[in-house]
Amino acid sequence: MKYVSFSTKGGALGFGRLNGDVITDLSGQAADLKTAISAGTLASLHSDTTIALADVTLAPVIPNPDKVFCVGHNYETHRQETGRAATEHPSIFVRFADSLSGHNQPIVMPKVSTQLDFEGELAVIIGKGGRYISEQDAMSHVAGYACFNDASVRDWQWHTRQFTPGKNFPTTGPFGPYMVTPDEAGDLSEINVTTRLNDDIVQQQPIGDMIFPIATVIAYISSFTPLKPGDVIASGTPGGVGAKRTPPLWMKPGDSVSVEIGPMGKLINTITAE
């Protein structure tokens, strides 16, 4: 099944189950998608109210996660192009929830930078929380998957060895268009993460090429902090980022960028100037 979070033309926030171009509006059944996931009732929610997808503005799949984790250098192609040393553990950094944006919403290029880069990724949404989750049990803690663009303001990312500034400018974390439950997502290993800039493929690699698989990442993160329902893990980007091309390929106002991942659909955003 597919689920979306949205706002209506009147400004009301809601969530629902997506079937084609129609949303079954579940907003009256729980406060939001994260709450429904946490309650474990998402699949059983029912409503006779529907709304056309064209009549809403899609929000980030989980607009209000408690935690957003990102995995750095999790594909060998990306690790090599950045010159990073191989590590025994995943490299984890965090985003703030207010850096997220939705499908068809603009990525705003900040006026303090000219180095806005793309990073197509698979997002993992936690369904069942826990601490010290084992790798064997980790996938049972997943509520679903979505596309993510960990758009990076590179000059601010490179001010020091700490990534936080370059990864948290407003609107630089597009997340959507919808969440796909694991049964519909199927076997992820052969599904490509494909990023396009103005229709040109700039990244493409199967999820199965991750250095640290999803189960390993969940187990690792849950060892240093409790995971909660609705928490998000952006699982890393393949090689081909703009910063490591010759010459560098930066996104600029007027560009369109998309991240496509099989059943998780296509996340599309345009670039605008601040």
C-alpha positions in Angstrom: 0.0 0.0 0.0 1.0 3.6 -0.5 0.5 6.5 2.0 0.8 10.2 1.6 0.8 13.3 3.8 -0.7 16.4 2.3 -2.2 19.8 2.8 -5.5 20.8 1.1 -6.1 24.1 -0.8 -7.8 25.3 2.4 -4.6 24.7 4.4 -5.8 21.7 6.3 -3.2 19.0 7.0 -4.0 15.3 6.4 -2.8 11.9 5.4 -4.3 9.0 3.5 -4.0 5.9 1.4 -3.1 6.4 -2.2 -4.7 4.4 -5.0 -3.8 5.7 -8.4 -4.8 9.3 -8.5 -7.3 9.1 -5.5 -6.5 9.4 -1.8 -8.7 7.7 0.8 -8.6 10.5 3.4 -7.7 9.0 6.8 -7.2 12.3 8.5 -10.1 11.7 10.9 -8.8 8.3 12.0 -5.5 9.6 13.6 -3.7 12.8 14.1 -1.2 12.2 11.3 0.6 9.4 9.5 3.3 9.1 12.2 0.6 8.6 14.9 -1.1 5.9 12.8 2.2 4.1 12.3 3.0 4.3 16.0 -0.4 2.9 16.9 0.1 -0.1 14.6 -3.4 0.6 13.0 -2.4 2.0 9.7 -3.4 -1.0 7.5 -6.8 -1.3 9.3 -7.9 2.3 9.0 -11.0 2.9 6.8 -12.8 5.9 5.5 -15.4 6.6 2.8 -14.0 10.1 2.2 -11.8 10.5 -0.9 -9.9 13.4 -2.4 -8.2 13.7 -5.8 -4.4 13.7 -5.7 -4.5 16.7 -8.0 -6.4 18.7 -5.3 -3.7 18.5 -2.6 -0.1 19.6 -2.1 2.0 16.7 -1.0 4.0 17.2 2.2 7.1 15.2 3.2 5.9 11.6 3.8 6.5 12.0 7.5 6.3 15.8 8.1 7.1 15.6 11.8 9.7 12.8 12.4 11.4 12.9 15.8 14.7 12.0 14.2 16.1 12.0 10.7 19.3 10.1 10.2 21.5 10.1 7.1 24.1 7.6 6.1 27.3 8.9 4.5 29.4 7.1 1.8 27.2 4.0 1.8 27.9 3.0 -1.8 31.5 2.1 -2.8 31.3 4.3 -5.9 30.5 7.3 -3.7 33.1 6.4 -1.1 35.8 6.1 -3.8 34.9 9.4 -5.5 35.1 11.3 -2.2 38.4 9.7 -1.3 37.0 8.6 2.1 38.7 5.7 3.9 36.8 2.4 4.3 35.3 2.1 7.8 34.0 -0.7 9.9 30.8 1.2 10.9 28.4 3.4 9.0 28.9 7.1 9.0 25.8 8.7 10.5 24.8 12.4 10.5 21.4 14.0 11.1 19.0 16.4 9.5 16.4 18.6 11.2 12.8 17.9 10.4 12.3 21.5 9.2 14.8 20.9 6.4 12.4 18.5 4.7 10.1 19.3 1.8 7.6 17.5 -0.4 7.2 16.2 -3.9 6.8 19.1 -6.5 8.0 21.6 -3.9 11.0 23.8 -4.7 14.4 23.3 -3.4 15.5 26.8 -2.5 19.2 27.5 -3.4 20.4 29.6 -0.5 21.8 33.1 -1.3 25.0 32.3 0.6 26.0 29.4 -1.7 26.5 28.5 -5.4 27.3 24.8 -4.7 23.9 23.0 -4.4 24.3 19.3 -5.1 22.0 16.3 -5.6 22.0 13.0 -3.7 19.3 10.5 -4.6 18.6 8.0 -1.8 16.2 5.4 -0.5 14.5 6.6 2.7 13.5 4.0 5.3 10.6 4.9 7.7 10.6 3.1 11.1 7.4 1.5 12.0 8.2 -0.2 15.3 10.6 1.5 17.7 13.2 -0.1 19.8 16.7 -0.1 21.3 19.5 -2.5 20.5 17.5 -4.0 17.6 19.3 -7.0 16.1 20.1 -7.2 12.4 18.0 -10.3 12.3 14.9 -8.4 13.6 15.6 -5.1 12.0 13.5 -5.4 8.9 10.4 -6.1 10.9 10.8 -2.6 12.4 10.3 -1.0 8.9 7.0 0.7 8.1 7.9 1.5 4.5 10.2 3.2 2.0 10.2 6.4 0.0 12.5 8.5 -2.3 14.7 11.1 -0.7 17.0 13.8 -2.1 19.7 14.6 0.5 20.5 17.9 -1.4 23.7 19.3 -0.1 25.0 22.8 0.2 28.6 21.7 -0.4 30.6 24.8 0.5 28.8 24.9 3.9 29.3 21.2 4.3 33.0 21.6 3.7 33.5 24.5 6.1 34.8 21.8 8.6 34.7 18.0 8.8 31.2 18.2 10.4 28.4 18.0 7.8 25.6 19.6 9.8 25.5 23.1 8.2 25.5 21.9 4.6 22.8 19.3 5.2 20.2 21.4 7.0 19.3 24.5 4.9 15.5 24.8 4.6 13.8 22.7 1.8 17.0 20.8 1.0 15.6 17.4 2.1 12.8 16.4 -0.4 11.0 13.3 0.8 8.3 11.5 -1.1 6.0 11.4 -3.1 4.6 8.6 -0.9 5.5 5.8 1.5 5.4 2.3 0.1 4.8 -0.6 2.6 7.4 -3.4 2.5 5.0 -5.9 1.0 4.5 -3.7 -2.1 8.2 -2.6 -2.2 9.3 -6.3 -2.6 12.9 -7.3 -2.9 14.9 -4.1 -2.9 18.3 -5.5 -3.9 17.9 -5.2 -7.6 16.0 -1.9 -7.6 18.0 1.1 -8.9 18.3 4.5 -7.2 18.2 6.8 -10.3 18.8 10.5 -10.1 18.1 12.8 -13.1 19.1 16.4 -13.5 17.1 18.0 -16.3 16.2 14.5 -17.6 19.9 13.4 -17.8 20.8 10.4 -15.6 23.5 11.5 -13.1 23.3 8.6 -10.6 22.1 5.0 -11.0 22.9 2.1 -8.9 21.0 -0.9 -7.3 20.2 -0.7 -3.6 21.9 -4.1 -3.2 25.2 -2.3 -3.7 25.0 -0.6 -0.3 28.1 -1.1 1.8 26.0 -1.3 5.0 22.6 -2.8 4.3 19.5 -1.4 5.8 19.3 -4.0 8.6 22.9 -3.2 9.6 22.2 0.5 9.7 19.0 0.1 11.8 20.9 -2.1 14.3 23.8 0.3 14.5 21.6 3.5 15.0 19.4 1.8 17.6 22.5 0.9 19.6 23.3 4.6 20.4 19.7 6.0 20.4 16.2 4.6 20.7 14.4 4.5 17.4 10.8 5.6 17.3 7.9 5.1 14.9 8.1 7.7 12.1 11.9 8.1 12.4 13.5 8.4 9.0 16.8 7.0 7.7 18.2 8.3 4.4 20.3 5.3 3.5 23.1 6.9 1.4 23.7 8.0 -2.2 25.4 6.3 -5.1 28.4 7.7 -6.9 28.0 10.5 -9.4 27.4 13.5 -7.2 27.9 16.8 -8.9 30.8 17.9 -6.6 33.1 15.1 -7.8 32.6 15.7 -11.5 35.0 17.6 -13.7 33.9 20.3 -13.9 31.6 20.2 -10.9 27.9 19.9 -11.8 25.9 22.2 -9.5 22.1 22.5 -9.5 21.0 26.0 -10.3 17.7 28.0 -10.4 15.4 26.7 -13.1 16.7 23.1 -12.9 14.6 20.1 -12.3 15.9 17.2 -10.3 14.2 13.8 -9.8 14.9 10.7 -7.7 13.2 7.5 -9.0 13.3 4.2 -7.1 11.1 1.4 -8.6 7.8 1.0 -6.7 8.7 4.1 -4.6 7.9 6.2 -7.6 9.5 9.5 -8.7 10.3 12.4 -6.4 10.5 15.6 -8.5 11.6 19.1 -7.4 12.7 22.3 -9.1 15.4 24.7 -8.0 14.6 28.3 -7.1 16.7 31.1 -5.8 16.3 32.4 -2.3 
